[in-house]
Amino acid sequence: MAALRAAKKALRSEIKLKVAALDPEEKRRQSLLVSHKLFKHPKYVSSQRIAVFLSMEDEVCTQEIIKDMFRCGKSCFIPRYESSSSHMDMLKMDSLQDMETLPLTSWNIRQPAGKDESREEALSAGGLDLMLMPGLGFDLFGRRLGRGKGFYDTYLERCSRHPKGKPYTIGLAFREQLCTEIPVDDHDVLLDEVLYEAQ
């Protein structure tokens, strides 16, 4: 277990350096490419209820994806993380304007306030069709390296108990985040697919 933790930690540092070396223009270019790949993806086209993350500096930018979801009339759910635990909810957003008014967290990302009970949580109603996943690293077997908090693995475990079942999961990656193999344990949920700029 300790060896696995150490391997993950080392890999996180290595990938962070690679992504930090990308210039903003290159990040923007790859983000747009990945977004346009997603727009044509049959799972995205057919999904109505979609969970998406609000991207940080070292993640594929999801801004265009969120705009497209509202444009296409899809239901958009974003994460609210509880920093004291590995609990996360996916809460429904009404519009881009709604999203822009959300408070900023210590991670400098917007999320609904902890006391905001007015929003629909995805699993309290119709579940999710598709979940777009962030990560620090990915391999082509669907293994994902997160930030070590377990938010997404715990949430997908909850999804699997929902009548609708687990949503289809797609990781969004920069080419520099692809690894030959990511070390995982039994708690790590595999992704259905990883979208990135192919060579």
C-alpha positions as CSV (number, residue, x, y, z in Angstrom):
1,M,0.0,0.0,0.0
2,A,2.8,2.4,1.0
3,A,4.7,1.5,-2.2
4,L,1.6,2.3,-4.3
5,R,1.1,5.7,-2.5
6,A,4.8,6.5,-3.2
7,A,4.5,5.5,-6.9
8,K,1.4,7.7,-7.3
9,K,3.1,10.6,-5.5
10,A,6.2,10.4,-7.8
11,L,4.0,10.2,-10.9
12,R,2.0,13.2,-9.8
13,S,5.1,15.3,-9.4
14,E,6.4,14.2,-12.8
15,I,3.1,15.0,-14.7
16,K,2.7,18.3,-12.9
17,L,6.1,19.4,-14.2
18,K,5.2,18.4,-17.8
19,V,1.9,20.2,-17.7
20,A,3.5,23.3,-16.0
21,A,5.9,23.5,-18.9
22,L,3.0,23.9,-21.4
23,D,2.5,27.4,-22.6
24,P,-1.1,28.9,-22.3
25,E,-1.5,28.9,-26.1
26,E,-0.7,25.2,-26.3
27,K,-3.1,24.4,-23.4
28,R,-5.8,26.4,-25.2
29,R,-5.2,24.6,-28.5
30,Q,-5.3,21.1,-27.0
31,S,-8.4,22.0,-24.9
32,L,-10.3,23.2,-28.0
33,L,-9.3,20.0,-29.9
34,V,-10.5,17.8,-27.0
35,S,-13.7,19.8,-26.7
36,H,-14.5,19.4,-30.5
37,K,-13.8,15.7,-30.3
38,L,-16.3,15.5,-27.4
39,F,-19.0,17.5,-29.3
40,K,-19.0,14.7,-32.0
41,H,-18.8,11.9,-29.6
42,P,-22.0,9.7,-29.8
43,K,-22.2,9.5,-25.9
44,Y,-22.1,13.3,-25.6
45,V,-24.6,13.8,-28.3
46,S,-27.1,11.3,-26.8
47,S,-26.6,12.3,-23.1
48,Q,-29.0,14.8,-21.5
49,R,-27.7,14.8,-17.9
50,I,-23.9,15.5,-17.8
51,A,-21.5,16.2,-15.0
52,V,-18.5,18.4,-15.9
53,F,-15.7,19.9,-13.8
54,L,-14.7,23.5,-13.7
55,S,-11.1,23.3,-14.8
56,M,-8.0,24.4,-13.0
57,E,-4.8,25.7,-14.6
58,D,-3.4,22.2,-15.1
59,E,-6.5,20.6,-16.6
60,V,-8.1,20.7,-20.0
61,C,-10.2,23.8,-20.1
62,T,-13.9,23.0,-20.0
63,Q,-15.3,26.5,-20.7
64,E,-16.3,25.7,-24.3
65,I,-17.9,22.4,-23.2
66,I,-20.0,24.1,-20.6
67,K,-21.1,26.8,-23.1
68,D,-22.1,24.0,-25.6
69,M,-24.1,22.1,-23.0
70,F,-26.2,25.2,-22.3
71,R,-26.5,25.9,-26.0
72,C,-27.8,22.3,-26.6
73,G,-30.2,22.4,-23.7
74,K,-28.4,19.7,-21.7
75,S,-28.6,19.5,-17.9
76,C,-25.3,20.7,-16.5
77,F,-24.0,19.4,-13.1
78,I,-20.8,20.6,-11.5
79,P,-19.0,19.4,-8.4
80,R,-19.2,20.7,-4.9
81,Y,-16.3,19.2,-2.9
82,E,-16.2,19.0,0.9
83,S,-12.6,19.7,1.7
84,S,-12.8,18.0,5.1
85,S,-13.8,14.6,3.6
86,S,-13.9,12.7,0.3
87,H,-17.6,13.7,-0.2
88,M,-18.7,15.4,-3.3
89,D,-22.1,16.3,-4.8
90,M,-22.9,17.1,-8.4
91,L,-25.2,20.1,-8.4
92,K,-27.3,21.5,-11.3
93,M,-26.5,24.8,-12.9
94,D,-29.1,27.0,-14.6
95,S,-26.9,29.1,-16.9
96,L,-23.4,30.5,-17.6
97,Q,-24.4,33.6,-15.6
98,D,-25.5,31.4,-12.7
99,M,-22.0,29.8,-12.7
100,E,-20.2,33.1,-12.8
101,T,-21.8,34.2,-9.6
102,L,-20.6,31.2,-7.6
103,P,-18.1,31.7,-4.8
104,L,-14.4,30.8,-5.3
105,T,-12.9,28.1,-3.2
106,S,-9.4,27.9,-1.7
107,W,-8.4,26.0,-4.9
108,N,-9.5,29.1,-6.9
109,I,-12.4,27.3,-8.6
110,R,-16.1,28.2,-8.4
111,Q,-18.5,25.9,-6.6
112,P,-21.9,26.2,-5.0
113,A,-21.7,27.3,-1.4
114,G,-21.9,24.6,1.3
115,K,-25.2,26.0,2.6
116,D,-26.8,26.3,-0.9
117,E,-29.5,23.7,-0.6
118,S,-31.6,25.0,-3.5
119,R,-29.9,23.1,-6.3
120,E,-30.8,19.7,-7.5
121,E,-28.2,17.0,-6.8
122,A,-27.8,14.6,-9.7
123,L,-28.4,11.4,-7.7
124,S,-31.5,12.8,-5.9
125,A,-33.3,12.8,-9.2
126,G,-32.6,11.2,-12.6
127,G,-28.9,10.3,-12.1
128,L,-26.3,11.0,-14.7
129,D,-25.8,9.9,-18.3
130,L,-22.2,11.1,-18.7
131,M,-19.5,12.2,-16.4
132,L,-16.5,14.2,-17.7
133,M,-13.5,13.5,-15.5
134,P,-10.5,15.6,-14.5
135,G,-7.2,14.0,-13.5
136,L,-3.5,14.6,-13.3
137,G,-2.7,11.6,-15.4
138,F,-4.4,8.9,-17.5
139,D,-3.4,5.8,-19.3
140,L,-5.1,4.2,-22.3
141,F,-6.6,1.3,-20.1
142,G,-8.9,3.8,-18.4
143,R,-6.8,4.2,-15.3
144,R,-6.8,7.7,-13.8
145,L,-4.5,9.5,-11.4
146,G,-6.4,12.0,-9.4
147,R,-5.2,14.4,-6.7
148,G,-5.4,11.7,-4.0
149,K,-8.6,12.8,-2.2
150,G,-10.9,10.1,-3.8
151,F,-13.8,12.5,-4.6
152,Y,-14.6,10.9,-7.9
153,D,-14.1,7.3,-7.0
154,T,-16.4,7.8,-4.0
155,Y,-19.0,9.5,-6.1
156,L,-19.0,6.9,-8.8
157,E,-19.5,4.3,-6.0
158,R,-22.6,6.2,-5.0
159,C,-23.7,6.3,-8.7
160,S,-23.5,2.6,-9.0
161,R,-26.1,2.3,-6.3
162,H,-28.5,4.7,-8.1
163,P,-31.4,3.0,-10.1
164,K,-29.9,4.4,-13.3
165,G,-26.4,3.0,-12.5
166,K,-23.0,4.4,-13.2
167,P,-22.8,7.0,-15.9
168,Y,-20.4,6.6,-18.9
169,T,-17.1,8.2,-17.9
170,I,-14.7,10.2,-20.2
171,G,-11.4,11.6,-19.0
172,L,-10.3,14.8,-20.6
173,A,-6.5,14.9,-21.0
174,F,-3.6,16.9,-22.4
175,R,-1.3,14.7,-24.4
176,E,1.4,15.4,-21.7
177,Q,-0.9,13.7,-19.1
178,L,-0.9,10.4,-20.8
179,C,1.2,7.7,-19.1
180,T,2.1,4.2,-20.1
181,E,0.6,2.8,-17.0
182,I,-1.0,4.3,-13.9
183,P,-0.6,2.4,-10.6
184,V,-4.1,1.7,-9.1
185,D,-5.7,-0.2,-6.3
186,D,-9.2,-1.7,-5.8
187,H,-10.8,1.6,-4.9
188,D,-9.7,3.3,-8.2
189,V,-12.6,3.3,-10.7
190,L,-11.6,2.7,-14.3
191,L,-12.8,5.2,-16.9
192,D,-14.7,4.1,-20.0
193,E,-12.6,6.3,-22.3
194,V,-9.9,9.0,-22.4
195,L,-10.2,11.9,-24.9
196,Y,-6.9,13.6,-25.9
197,E,-5.2,15.0,-28.9
198,A,-4.0,11.9,-30.8
199,Q,-0.6,12.0,-32.4
